[in-house]
Amino acid sequence: MSISADFFAFAREASASARAAGVTSLICDYLHMDLSDDEALEVESILAVLLDDPSPLVRRAMAEGLAHEVDAPRHIILALASDQPEIAALVLQYAPHLSDAELAEMALITTVGPQLAMARRVPVATSICAALTEAGAPCVLIELARNEKAQLSQAIMLRMLERAGEEGRLRDALMMRADAGPEVRLRLLEHVSGALSTFLKQTGWLSPERAERMLREARERAIVEISAQADDVNSPIHGAAGAALSLVRHLRGQGQLTPALILRALLCGDRLMLAAALAELGERPLERVLAYLDHPAGHAFAALYEKAGLPQAMLPVFIAVLVAMERFPHTAGAHPDRTLLKTALRACASLPEAQRLSVEAYLGRLEAESLRLKMRQLVPSPA
């Protein structure tokens, strides 16, 4: 008797679980035995017939046996990919011969289970990520964001936040990704700030004015940290300079590019963010602005500062900090440098009284923040 005659004679009397076990054995022989071309074709024909088996156990056995195999019959894989969700998921997560275009199309029309399976593939191509982001439920977006091998563009991550930014688990997953650029991190910050603002308003623990100041300065701290870590390879100007320009343009568009933020960044050693801000606000090439910063006491820097529209009364503070940075080079970080803070506070003496009191109060809060950080660093972490 032929392979098909033997198998179907057995299958007519066998239970669903026995047929599933028979399929597993048949697939093992197909993949690992040295079958002739005719025998292999006969096994493929049996599998094609079994796609219509009334029991999902049989088709699940087919999916489990073939999903990982490069040599699996493509027409069988495609059929299983359109089967019940739990069966399709096995194939869609692992099958190596489904094209990116086929998977992207399936992502748009299938249900949550198979979408989750596609989000776990290694890797997940950008086109598939885009389709899952548009069609997937929040849990699918979270799974995709957690997959380090998912090829997420900045645009896809931003779209994820548009669709499900209220999901804390999605925000956490995106924040952990090394490929999340400055704009994505800023959007994450906006979502977190919004949630915290709502919480503070509901509890009434702080006055509205104090809560707003606390949130504003917390945002500034986070933005400066993002700036210090940024390196936008997708920018026309590559590296840290391109990242700084991209960050500044986004902040300006959101109305968050304030003199206080720019000063905080400079006091944290981030000279590049000041340069990017002056280039953006003063409509000058970044390379030229960087040259002006090398001579902060010169007329060119003062003229650029004025054109950028920054407070004229604050110019001596910026000049003093830049001169101090020339004498004692600093690496950009997330927290204010105490030496630069003291320099800025001394420079405040020349300001008009109204501005001096306001700036001194702000610098005092930054100094307190710097001292708190230093104290924490002196305490050994728990074992």
Secondary structure, DSSP 8 states (H G I E B T S, - for coil): --HHHHHHHHHHH--HHHHHHHHHHHHHHHHHS---HHHHHHHHHHHHHHTT-S-HHHHHHHHHHHTT-TTS-HHHHHHHHTS-HHHHHHHHHH-TTS-HHHHHHHHHHS-HHHHHHHHT-SSB-HHHHHHHHHH--HHHHHHHHH-TTB---HHHHHHHHHHHTT-HHHHHHHHT-TT--HHHHHHHHHHHHHHHHHHHHHH--S-HHHHHHHHHHHHHHHHHHHHHH---TTSSS-HHHHHHHHHHHHHHHTT---HHHHHHHHHTT-HHHHHHHHHHHHT--HHHHHHHHTSTTSHHHHHHHHHTT--GGGHHHHHHHHHHHHHS-----SS--HHHHHHHHHHGGGS-HHHHHHHHHHHHHHHHHHHHHHHHHHS----
